Amino acid sequence: MKHTLQQVFRSSKFVTGFCIFAAILMVVIFYPLFVPNPPLEIIAQGSFFPPGTYVSTYDTVFSSKAYTLNLTDAATKRIAAKLGDQERNDIKEYLMLVGVPEDQIDSTNTILLLDLWEKNYDPTKKISGMIFSKVRYFERLNKSLDGLLSEEGLILASPNIDTGTLEQVGIINLSDYVNIKEVASVRTLPLGTDNFGRDVLTQLVKATSVSLMIGLIAGLIATFIGLVLGLLSGYVGGMLDDIIMFITNLFTVIPSFVLLILISYSVGQEHRGAVMVAAVIGFTSWVWTTRAVRSQVISLRNRDHVNLSKLSGHSIGYIITHDILPYIASYVVMALILQISSAILAEASLSILGLGPKTSEVPTLGLMMNWAMIYQAQILGKWWAYFPVLLVIAMITFSMNLMNTGLDQVFNPALRD
Amino acid sequence: MKRLMFVLTIIVVFTLALSACATATEAPAATEAPAATEAPVATEAPAASGEAAAEVVAGDTVLPREETLYFNGQQWSAVVCWNPYSSNCNNAMAIAQQDNARTIMFETPYMYNMMDGKVYPLLADGPYAWDEGMTKITFKLNAAAKWSDGSAVTADDVAYTWASHVKYNTGTGAANILYVADIVAVDPQTVEVQAVLGDDGKSINPLLVQAYLSSNYVMQKAWTEALEARAAGDAAAFMADVAEDVVYSGPYGKFFSDDTKVVYIRNDAYWGQDASMWGKLPAPKYLAHIIYKDNAAGTTALAAGEVDVSQQFNSNVQDLWLEQGLPISTYLPEAPYGIGASLPTAFFNTASLGLDNVAVRKAIAMAVDYDTIIANAMTNQSATFTQVPRSLMNPTPGEQAAYDKAAVADLQWAGNDIDGAIALLDEAGVVDTDGDGFRDIDGKKLSYVATCPNGWSDWQAAIEVVAAAGAKIGIEITTQYPEWGVYQTVVTNSPLPAEGYDIFMMWSDGAGPTQPWGRIRKLLSGEFAGTTNNWNGNWSGFDNADANALIDAIPTMTDAAEIKAAYTELVKIYLTEVPSFTLMYRPQAFHTVNESVWTNFPHEGDGTDPAVPPLNLTDGYSVAGLYNLTLVK
């Protein structure tokens, strides 16, 4: 055993796959210890908030300490954020449309440009040939330029409870800064939020663990069925072999994914929990394991040590578990790994078709993809809602396939260097 | 052996790489093509981009982009027939007899305008009039009105259409027979609609009688007779006829249809170009609707400039112009982007344990975070309940003025009121008796299933938020999404099952000539309680004598103050008894336009008088918008 493990861990492919998988597993186990938020908690009012650190505006204003920093590039940055090259060109275009001669417009001189804009922009003026979405664009642009060149701070006011009038409670100067560490409420959302307003990263970690569990359950079921049927069919042979192979062949010709879809659909969403989906996947994907195990057993069945065991009067169960199983154990482990990875993919495919586990109980990788697609994340460029999920699915299956290849190299004499 | 394999592999890889390079250099044209399809983004070159983006072929004809207006979100599968007597033609663009009837091919006497709540003549000439005793409506037909075969539209056609609806018991006939006694031709231009009279000798429901005029098409008598001859008197055959030869009076007729698209072509002899009607022809020569697989495909086409008018839920629609800089806009510049007209509503199964208790119903409704529903599920395409406090009215100004806000202000909850809901439950004695964290009644835990059809994404997202509210007030609410086929059979048939449908979502009426009365009737009227095959409303089975009396009385009321008082009372009953609760406001139709090719679509403050409603240029008075379109220069 020790020797086998040593051999296995000498395979670079296996080690790479194992490391990736172990890393994913570590994150799944330890992340919830550090971020205990419920994965399905709706925190955002609005969908698809981009990744980043969110700082409470209110707390920022009332942060205990205010710092004054005189940064020379602050004003430039502020202006550049609202007035990029595109906006400057658009302003120039508008000014020319309303009859300002081109030589009077210097789109690089902010003060002059905004001065011209203020004098010439008239939202009520109809400009022939300008489409309405452009009219609205200029309205938005005009609004965003408001107070851009202001040198004054902003006054904070709150209504007096008795009189209802606004009273000044503070002032925010242009050079006021806060230290982000001193702001009471800050939340970092490394992968933003999804369409429901849930934290994508927290959800992704939970979904990964659920998907791994689905994969494991489905893989175990499929491997167990495949192993039992393969062993019986291969070792006992005869009539039993014919019956088992008949059933197996029947399942081989029906595409298992179609079967999966039909069963999932008929089960109905009200009964489709994660475990149920795992079971359905497991019960539809045992076919190839059965066939492979059977052929291996047939080649083992007439070996000398098996015959010897038979002569010694051992029972069928004893022979199968002691004389046959150990010889195909490595193959079964490899089959299990492949079953797990294909079950994770199957869950994702089912969920994308809307036939996965029911929403709202637990997240799964497939469900996350499904909802991102329904809310058109891929069209609107909200990559954080689906790309990390894709990446996790790819990493899990990649690591498992790599481990499998590594094991194959160790155990398959034909592939040994 | 191994070495040989290695050498072979290298050779194969090398060959593959070489061949890959070869195709890449050989096909510069192919790589340029996608660039051309991206061009609609550039607003400067819309003409060129339009043609490159969508060269749609219908039959033998390439549809010229600059003569075609493209739609999405209305037609989701192949058109199967052209027969307005049928109720399942699945011809969404041409046939929709409803409050805002779709009139591009078939026409109604009047068009309803949801912006001012008035009707405007289409086939009719001038307004309709009730007689003194409120027994019948008389209206004139426009003398210029012609069928597509050139013959005149006469009062006989109107009368014969109604007679056929009754004779063959069509959907329209069945829905109106209780209110419309008969429609007769006084002379070729004058139509008389006789109402079914009540005990007082007046129309029992004048609202529904006059709504008939803007909701139902006029069909040609001669064509109907030809159809009858074909059907040989068999009602099923009459309604199932494909009607490829149908005669119509509207500006567009059938051009092409298969399972990928449907195209309508302008009838250049359309009578509406007469000075008494529009005075010109509608701008687009073709109206085309590509059949998209789903919303995502439709949005992609809209963003690419292949769709001009989009009637579908485009989530986060503002990103299309704010972030992608596309020439796309909605009716309003800011959220809610459109005008809310209907009230998607969650109904209670009052037979479930605890839901017969008004305190439990109201507590759940108070605890729901509506702002989150609106921001997340509807991506802000709904007014909030702070902007438009809850009542039975939609957010249009006309309906908002129909009740006395001050009188019910203390009843209108804004949502997310966890403390209020907890206090209400505690006060009603609904408390957690066994310490499991959930409240109990008679020792049984309050546990409900909230549900809506699977795949109805914005509703599902809303139901998730409803479920989240339960946990905060000690009531277990889980979610479940059955398939629509199952769902619709269950919720439209009383009694509701004991499990699985405790809180379920359905719709309400939108904007129309009978509103808000029609919507209130369908939300509250006891006439629908306990019925089967109920597609009207009141799925909770609410039956309140006061509400029923008011609903019966309003259609015959004439005094404005009296009507307002009645509506206010109904709102009061609704907010006190909470048989159901509205989750969001939803536009009558989503209306997003792309100005890559066409411009001058209806938008707020566009200067049209009367204002053209944002209903995709197809529904009710919004067809007026087709005449205002111009090409982008």
Chai-1 contact restraints between the chains, C-beta under 6 A:
chainA,res_idxA,chainB,res_idxB,connection_type,confidence,min_distance_angstrom,max_distance_angstrom,comment,restraint_id
A,Q45,B,D371,contact,1.0,0.0,6.0,A-B,restraint_1
A,Q45,B,T372,contact,1.0,0.0,6.0,A-B,restraint_2
A,Q45,B,A375,contact,1.0,0.0,6.0,A-B,restraint_3
A,G46,B,A375,contact,1.0,0.0,6.0,A-B,restraint_4
A,S47,B,N376,contact,1.0,0.0,6.0,A-B,restraint_5
A,S47,B,T379,contact,1.0,0.0,6.0,A-B,restraint_6
A,G129,B,K633,contact,1.0,0.0,6.0,A-B,restraint_7
A,I131,B,P327,contact,1.0,0.0,6.0,A-B,restraint_8
A,I131,B,E595,contact,1.0,0.0,6.0,A-B,restraint_9
A,I131,B,T599,contact,1.0,0.0,6.0,A-B,restraint_10
A,I131,B,V632,contact,1.0,0.0,6.0,A-B,restraint_11
A,F132,B,S329,contact,1.0,0.0,6.0,A-B,restraint_12
A,F132,B,H603,contact,1.0,0.0,6.0,A-B,restraint_13
A,S133,B,P327,contact,1.0,0.0,6.0,A-B,restraint_14
A,S133,B,S329,contact,1.0,0.0,6.0,A-B,restraint_15
A,S133,B,E595,contact,1.0,0.0,6.0,A-B,restraint_16
A,R136,B,S329,contact,1.0,0.0,6.0,A-B,restraint_17
A,R136,B,P333,contact,1.0,0.0,6.0,A-B,restraint_18
A,F196,B,N376,contact,1.0,0.0,6.0,A-B,restraint_19
A,G197,B,N376,contact,1.0,0.0,6.0,A-B,restraint_20
A,Q269,B,N454,contact,1.0,0.0,6.0,A-B,restraint_21
A,Q269,B,Y481,contact,1.0,0.0,6.0,A-B,restraint_22
A,E270,B,Q480,contact,1.0,0.0,6.0,A-B,restraint_23
A,S360,B,E464,contact,1.0,0.0,6.0,A-B,restraint_24
A,S360,B,T479,contact,1.0,0.0,6.0,A-B,restraint_25
A,I374,B,S457,contact,1.0,0.0,6.0,A-B,restraint_26
A,Y375,B,S315,contact,1.0,0.0,6.0,A-B,restraint_27
A,Q376,B,A296,contact,1.0,0.0,6.0,A-B,restraint_28
A,Q376,B,T299,contact,1.0,0.0,6.0,A-B,restraint_29
A,Q376,B,S315,contact,1.0,0.0,6.0,A-B,restraint_30
A,I379,B,T299,contact,1.0,0.0,6.0,A-B,restraint_31
A,I379,B,T300,contact,1.0,0.0,6.0,A-B,restraint_32
A,L380,B,N316,contact,1.0,0.0,6.0,A-B,restraint_33
A,L380,B,D319,contact,1.0,0.0,6.0,A-B,restraint_34
